C-alpha cells in the first residue's frame, strides 16, 4: 500500500501522526497510521494511493509542526542482496521517472547513525548509476524546474531500503530534514544552535540581508548567559538582553549588548524602534504565547522568534495548537495581518519554535 513517510524527533511519533491525520483530513485525504516507536518514523498509509501525490503538492510541509521531512513511497520495502545493491535499487526504480536530486538517508537513531559509513560509501556509485541511466538528472543546481522531484532512499539496514519521492518545492533542503550546524566556540551556551537553526528555517535566504541585517534593534527575553543574544550580535544587531542572571562577558565586551536585570514578563523597550523579539524562557507556554502576541500588538517588535515549552504528559500536539490559537485570536482581535509558522526543529527538545511576523493593520 502507498504511504507517506514522515521523519520526526524520536519520541514524538504520536504528535507527528496526529498532525498528519488531521491536516490530511482537512484536504479530504484519509488513511491509517503505522508507528515505529522511538524511531522518529511515521507511516501514513493511504486508502486511495492516488491522493498521496496530491497531498504532497497541496499541503505545505512548513505547515506541519512535528514532521522534519516526508516522502511518498514507491512500492514496498526492498530486500537487498549482499552484493550488487546498486543494481537492485536501479532495477526497482525502472526508468519511467526522472529525479533532480538523490537523498540517501537513515533514521535518527543509534542504529541509523551506525549506517552512516555504509550510506556514504554506497551513495556515490548509486548516484553515478542513476545518472548514467538518466533516472537522476546529470547536474544539480540551486534552481529546480517546476515540478522537480527528489528521490529518497531510506535505509533501515544494509539489507533493506524504502524508496520514495518528494517535490523539491515542498520538501526540506536537508537530508532527513536535519541541518548540520557547528557549535560556535565563542557562544556561551549550546542553546545558540536553536536560534541559528530557526533563522535558517523560517527566514528565506533571499530575505536574510534585509531581515537579519546589521544595525537592527533586538530584544532577548530570558537572555542569560547569552546563547540567543550571541546569534543576534554575530549578525550585527544591537541587543537589549533581559534577564536577572549574568550575561557572558564576551558579549558585553562587544558594545552591542545592554543588559537589563529585570523580569522578562514586565520589560518593554522605551522606543518603538525594536525589530526582533526573541525568547527562550522556561515558562508556561500559554503565558509565553500571550506575552509574544502582546509585543506584536503593541508595536514593540516586527518579528518574534520564541519557544513554547511542551509540558509533560500526553497531548503535546494539542498543547502547541492551543498556544498558536491564542496568538491567532489575539492578533485577529486587533486587526493585525501576520504570518506565523511553528516547527519542532532538530535542535529543539521539549519545545516548539514559533515565528510571527507582523505585516500591518487590516
N, C-alpha and C positions, 0 to 999 in steps of 0.2 A: 504494500500500500504506500502511496505517495505521502510524504510527511515534510513539514517544515521543521528543521533542526535549529535550535537556538542555544547559544552559549551564554552562560551567566556565571556569577561567582558561586563556587561550590558552597552548598548550604542554603542557597536562595532559589532552588528549583521550584518550590511551591509558589513563590511570588511570581516568578517568570511564567509559570504555567497558567496561573490565574489571570495574569495580564493578557497573554496572547489569546486565550479563550474568549475573554471579554471583548477585546478590540477586534478580533476576527469576527465575532458575533455581530458587532456593530456594522460590519461590512457583509453580513449575510453569508459568512463562511464558517462552516461547522466541522467539528471533528472530536477526537478524544486524545487524551494525554498519556504518554508513557514517560516516566521519570527515571533518571539514574541518580539516586540519592547521593549527595555529596560528590558528584562527578561534574557539576557545572554544566549539565546537558539536559535539555528538554526536547521531546519529540511531540509535535502536534500533528497527529495522523488525520488526514482529511477524508471526509466521507465522499467528496467529489474531487478527484485528482486535478481536474482542470481548473479548479478555483485557486490552487496553490500559486500558480504563476500570476494570476490576477491580484492576489493579496500581496505578493512580493512587490508589485508595482504600485498598488493603491495605498497601502498602509506604510507611512514613513517609519523607517527603523528608529529615527530620532524621537518618535512618539512613544517608543517602548522604553520604560524606565529600567527594567531589570535585564533586558537582553543586550549583550555586548555585540553579538553578531548573529546572523542567520543565513540559512540557505535552504533551497528546495531539493529534496533528494532525487537522484537519478537512479531509480531501481533500488534493489535490496543491497545490504552489506555484502561486499565481495570477499570471498575467501581467497587469499593469495598463496601461490606456491612458494617454496623455499628459494627457488631461483626464478629468474625471468619475471619478476614482479612488474617491471615497466611494461613488458609486452602484455601481461594480463590486464593491466589497467587500460592500456591503449585499446585492447580488443573490446573491453567492456564499454568504452566510450563510443566506439564507432567513429564515423566521420561525417555524421549528418549536421552537427552543430559546430560553431566556432566560438572560441572564448578569447577575451582580450588579456586575461591575466590568470595565473595559477596560484592558488594558496594551498600549500601543503601544511596541514595542521594536526594538532593532537589536543587532548583535553588538558585543562589547567589543574592537573592533579600530579601527585608524585610519580605515578605510573606514566602519565602523559609526558612529564618532563624527562623521564628516563628514555623516552623515544626520540628526544631532540637530535641526538647524534645520528641515529638511523635516518630520521627525516631529512636532515641536511644532506646526508650522503645520497639519498635517493632522489631528492628534488632536482638535482642538476641533470642527470640522464633522463628523468621523466619529462622535464621541461623541454629538453632537446628533442626527444622523441615526438612529443606532441606538436612542436613547431614544425618538425620535418613532415609530419602527416597533415599539417595545416589545421589541426584541431585547435591549436593555440596560435594566436596572432604572432607574426615573426618579430614584432618590435613593440615594446611597451612605451607608453608616453603618459604625460600628465593629463592629456586631453583624450577622453574616450569618445567614440562615436555614440550617437544616441541609441539607446537600447543595448549597449555593450554588456556582455555577461562576464562574470568572474567565476572560474571553475574552482570548486573546493574539493580537496581530498583529505578527509578526516580519518586519521589512522588511530584505531583502537589498540593495535599491536602491529608487529611485523607481519602478521598473517591476515589481518582484517582491515578493510578500508571502506568508508562510505563516501560515495561521490555525490556531488550536488552543485547547484549554481545559485548565485545571487546576481542582482543587477548593479553595475558599477555606480549608477546614480543613486542607489538606495542601499548602500552597504557600508560597513566600517572600512576605512582605508588601511586598517592594521590587521594582520593575520590574527585570527581568534578574537578580534576586537580589542587587542591589548597593545597600547603604546609602550614601548620600552624606553623609559626615561631614566636618565642618570642623575643620581642624587648629587646636588652641588655641595662640595665640601664647605663652602662658606655659609650655607644655610644653617640656622640654629636648631632646626628640628626636621624630622622626616615628613611632617605634615605638609611641608612645602610642595611635595610632589602632587598633593591633592589639587592645589590651586593651579599648578603648572598644567596638569592634565585637563582641568576644567577649562582653562583659557584655550588650549589647543582643540578641545572637543566642541565648545559652544561658539567660539568666535571664528567665523570663516577666515581663511588665510588672507584673502584679498582685502579684508577689512581690519586686520590687526594693526596696521600702521596708523590707522585713524582712531581706533577704539582702545588700543593698548599702547599709547604713544607717550613719549617723554613730555613732561610738563603738566599732565593731568593731575587733578587732586583726587585723593582716595582716602577712605576711612576703613580701618580694620578693627572690628569689634571683637574683643576677646583675643587680642593680638599676641600676648606673651607666650613664648620668648621671641616670636617673630617669624615663624615659618611661612606664613602667608604674606606678611609685610615684606619679606625678602623678595617675593615674586613681583611685587609692585615696585619696589626700589630698583631691582635689576632692569626694569622696563622704563626707568627714568621718572617715575611718578613721585609726587610729594605726598607723604602719608601721615595721617593722624592715627596713631596707634593707641587704642583704648583698652586698658587692662590694669587692674590693681597690681598684677605681678610685674616683675622686671623684664625689660627688653634686652636683647643681646647688645653688648657694647659695639660690636662691629656694625650694626645697623644704625645706632645712634651717631656713630662717627661719620656717617655718610653726609650728614647735614640735610638729608631728605625726610627725616622722621621726627615728628613731635609726639612725645609720649604724654598721654592723659591718664593719670591714675584715677579712673572713675569706673562706675558701673556701666557696662555696655548697654544696658536697657534704658539708662537715663541720659546718656550723652547725645547731643546733637551739635552739628557744626554751626558756627555763628553766621556764616555766609552761605548763600545758595550757589556756590561755585564748585561743589563736590561732585565729581563724575562717578567714581566707583565706590560701592559699598561691598565689603567682603566680611564674612562672618563664619567662624568655625567654633562657636561656643557650645559646650556640652550642657545643653539646656533642653527643657521640654519642647518638642518640635512645634506644637501649636503656639506656644509663647513666642518662639523664634519667627514663625510664619507671620504672626500679627505684627511683630516689630519690623520685619523686612517690608511688608506691604505699606506700613505707615511711613517709612522713609520715602518710598516711591510716591505715595500720595501727597506728602508734604513738599515734594520737590527737593529733598535733601540728597538725592542721587539720581543718576540717569540709568545706571545699570547696577544690578546687585547679583553677587555670587555668594551662595551660602549653603551650608549643610543642614539638613533636617535629620537629627539623630533618630534611629529606629529603636523603639522601646522593646524590651524583652517580651517574648511570648509570640503568640500567633497573630496573624492579620497584619503583617508588616506592609504589604501592598496597600491595604485599606488605610493604614496609618498615613502613608505618603499621600494617597488620594485625598484624605481629609484635610491635610495641610495645604495641598495645592488648591483645593476647592475654596478654602478660606481666603487665600490670596486672591483668587479669581473674583470671588464675591466682593471683597473689599475694593479692589481696583474698579470693578464694574459699577459699584455704587457711587464712585467718584468720577465716573465717565472718563476713565483713563484708557487709552489704547495701549496695548502692550503685547509683547511676545514672551512666552515662558516655556522652558523645557526643563526636564529633570532626568537625571541619569545616575544609576548606580555604577560609578566609574571604577576602573581597575584598582586605583589606589584608595578608594573608599573601602570601609569595612562595614561597621554597623551604622551607616548613614547614607543618605542620598543627596547628591549635589543638585542644586536648583539655580537656574539663571533666569532673571527677569530683566527685561529691557523696556523702559518707558518710551512710547512712540508719540506721545502728545495727548491732548484732550479730544474727546469726540466732538 
